[in-house]
Amino acid sequence: MAFKVLKPGMLTLLQDLGRHGYQHLGVTSGGPMDEVAFLWGNSLLDNDDNAAQLEITFGMLSLEATQPTSIALAGADLGATLNGDSIMPWQTYAVKAGDVLTFQQPKFGLRAYLAVKGGFLAEPVLGSVATVIREQLGGFTGKGDKLQKGDLLPYAPTQQHTPRHLPRLAIPNYDQTEIDVVTGYQYKSFSGLDRAHFFSSAYTLSQNCDRMGYRLDGRPIGKDQPGIISEGIAYGAIQIPSDGQPIILLKDRQTIGGYPKIGCVTSISGSLLAQKKPGDKIGFRYMSVDQAERERHLALARIHQWR
């Protein structure tokens, strides 16, 4: 009734859609870095949207099934194989007892999602199984542990399998380099020149990129900006610290901060950003709140309509 972990990979975490309603206590939301891929993974199997999946960062994971099930892969192409045969993301596959599922290094993107029929089984902590290592919350142990060799990952076995794949037009374009940004109330405190530089410059993802946030290297902006009184931080907030290099705060972000923020990455672009690796280049594109809301509603409607 489980996958046995033969190789744990670089960073493999159990995730659902996140732990909400506790930021006032300093508890971050967690959840899948690429929420769009996560939702598609559950849709391919007719799972509940919140059914727990594995988020596999950079690959190097190997699992052995102890019971039959149906799986779906979504997100990055990490060179996955089933019993040595190549399998592709955005499809479902039947798995039998004794089958070995392996993920290699990234061919395209950075994070893959492995869903099983009915979702992986774990006990929620504060209403969620989302793994946040820093806060020692969630995961299969409830203590925020990443996968280790020998772990057993429970699921409800099933012989039921429906072959499915995503239409090509529905598959996200991970080659896209433009990241959509909604400006916030602190945007006007930046000079016109800083605003122009921010939206016209290319930035490189630094080596300091993780689930908490992505630090960028490029043309500095707002170096003369004063600090602000610490306040709550939204997903995707773009902080500008004293060195002028933007920091995009993501799923495992801290809940408060005192750097000024020039804007906020949209949720759809946040999923795209989650598939970028250190060294990749991105640029920013202005989007209104109305446009961002329409984009998200359209993406969710497309998933639910496909169901």
Phi, psi and omega in degrees: 000029185199161163270135172264132182278113176273318174225129188279347181080176181294311179202102180239122187231146171280133180221144161240199186285358171120170185251103189249150177097010183234011182294333177294345176261004181086012181262120182283170187278324187064204180103177185290135177295319176254088185293327180297313178298319179301313181295321177295322179302315178290326179295322180301333182255004185060030175281163167300146181306327186267004181302136186290140178229170171265131171261118187249109182261120176074353174086214181064031180252141176221128183232146174243126180281136176260345179216158181290151175198179173243134182238160171227143174248139177216163178089220187294155171268104180257027178062042184292145174227149174240111186055037177089349179266133182296138174230152187251154174290168179069029179217165174255156181215143174276137180236133179252163176302133181093349178292147179243125180251127185229141175241132179263205178279161185298133168263329185202120184085190185229324187239126175251157179236130178249115177251146173241155180302122181088348179087154174290149186256124177204158181275124181294149171239123186052043172081009184208153174259003182304132183271122171236104186298316184301322183266359179055048180231144171085190183081186183290333180266345185082357185249016176076026182277140168282167182297144177234155177302134179093348178299149173250128185250099190288147171207164178275117183295151178204147173267351183289128178212131176239114179296127180215153171212155181281139172300145183305322183293340181272348183283127181300149179266097182284354175283342183300135182250350180274125182253123183281137185229133170262128180281152182246188185288343177271356184302320184288348177281349175273146181294160177301324179293317178298318179298316180296317179297319182299316185272356181244357185259153171266138178240146179254134175292125181282180176287346180269068180233126178209191182291341178283318180182165178248122173268137184249153173242133179171203180296121181290148177225157172059031182293339180266009181288133174285158174292168179236165173295134182306139181215169180298149184242127177275157173302133177087000181301139181252100179277147175242101179283185187294337178276356176080003180265120186298148173235122178263120184269133191239211194298322183260026182300159169292160187271343176223159178196160186242015175269146175294151183238127182277341181175196184214130176293138178292161182295323180291317177291333175298322176295319177297316180299326182296343180264004178270149183248158173308134183100339177289151179253143177223162171226165183249144181229132181291140174218138178284163178300318180299316179297318180296319179295318179296319180300315180293315179299321179295317180297316180291321179296322179297319179294313182291326177294321180296327178302000000 
